[in-house]
């Protein structure tokens, strides 16, 4: 009973395939929390867009043409809504307003 290995005991055990795979990154808890917050903001902005659309129809009924300032503001809000949803769905990594800059209408 000695601790000296014999020639047959020198073979290392096989390595399981999952040990060879690179470790996956940790779950992005902070991004999840930001996404939940941005989801609430996106929900609120969507309702504002609907209200402004009704107002634009009212302007069209009264004056016969759409209000250009309201149209420009709605375009900026739509860009902001896209940025919010793009961050939530991992399409974009830059955080939207209020952490990042507010989108500019071009």
C-alpha positions in Angstrom: 0.0 0.0 0.0 2.1 2.7 -1.2 1.2 6.1 -2.7 3.5 5.6 -5.6 1.4 5.6 -8.9 1.8 2.6 -11.2 2.1 3.0 -14.9 -1.6 2.4 -15.5 -2.7 5.1 -13.1 -1.0 8.0 -14.9 -3.9 8.6 -17.4 -5.8 11.8 -16.5 -9.6 11.5 -16.5 -11.4 12.8 -19.6 -12.5 16.5 -19.5 -16.3 16.9 -19.9 -17.3 19.0 -23.0 -19.1 21.6 -20.9 -15.8 22.4 -19.1 -14.2 23.3 -22.5 -16.9 25.8 -23.4 -16.2 29.4 -22.6 -18.2 30.7 -19.6 -21.1 32.8 -20.5 -21.3 36.4 -19.3 -23.3 37.1 -16.1 -26.9 38.0 -16.4 -27.3 41.7 -17.0 -29.4 42.6 -13.9 -28.7 46.3 -14.2 -29.8 46.4 -17.9 -33.0 44.5 -16.9 -33.8 47.2 -14.3 -33.1 49.9 -16.8 -35.3 48.1 -19.4 -38.2 47.9 -17.0 -37.9 51.6 -16.3 -37.6 52.5 -19.9 -40.6 50.2 -20.7 -42.7 52.3 -18.4 -41.4 55.5 -20.1 -42.1 54.0 -23.5 -45.7 53.1 -22.5 -46.2 56.7 -21.3 -44.7 58.3 -24.4 -46.8 56.1 -26.6 -50.0 57.5 -25.0 -48.7 61.0 -25.5 -48.1 60.3 -29.2 -51.8 59.1 -29.4 -53.1 62.2 -27.8 -51.0 64.4 -30.1 -52.3 62.4 -33.1 -55.8 63.2 -32.0 -54.8 66.9 -31.6 -53.3 66.9 -35.1 -56.6 65.5 -36.5 -58.3 68.3 -34.7 -56.0 70.9 -36.2 -56.5 69.4 -39.6 -60.3 69.6 -39.2 -60.2 73.2 -38.0 -57.6 74.7 -40.3 -57.5 72.3 -43.2 -53.7 71.5 -42.8 -51.5 69.8 -40.3 -49.6 71.9 -37.7 -45.9 71.8 -38.7 -44.6 72.4 -35.1 -46.7 69.5 -33.8 -45.6 67.3 -36.6 -42.0 68.0 -35.8 -42.5 67.4 -32.1 -44.3 64.1 -32.9 -41.4 63.1 -35.1 -39.0 63.7 -32.2 -41.2 61.7 -29.8 -41.3 58.8 -32.3 -37.5 58.8 -32.5 -37.4 58.8 -28.7 -39.9 55.9 -28.6 -37.7 54.0 -31.1 -34.6 54.6 -29.0 -36.4 53.3 -25.9 -37.6 50.1 -27.6 -34.3 49.6 -29.3 -32.5 49.6 -25.9 -35.1 47.3 -24.3 -34.8 44.8 -27.2 -30.9 44.8 -27.2 -30.9 46.4 -30.7 -29.0 49.4 -29.3 -26.6 49.6 -26.3 -26.6 53.4 -25.8 -29.1 54.3 -23.1 -31.8 56.8 -24.1 -32.9 59.9 -22.3 -32.8 60.6 -19.3 -29.4 58.9 -19.1 -28.4 59.6 -22.7 -29.2 62.7 -24.8 -32.7 63.4 -26.0 -33.0 62.7 -29.8 -32.8 65.6 -32.1 -35.2 65.9 -35.0 -33.3 66.0 -38.3 
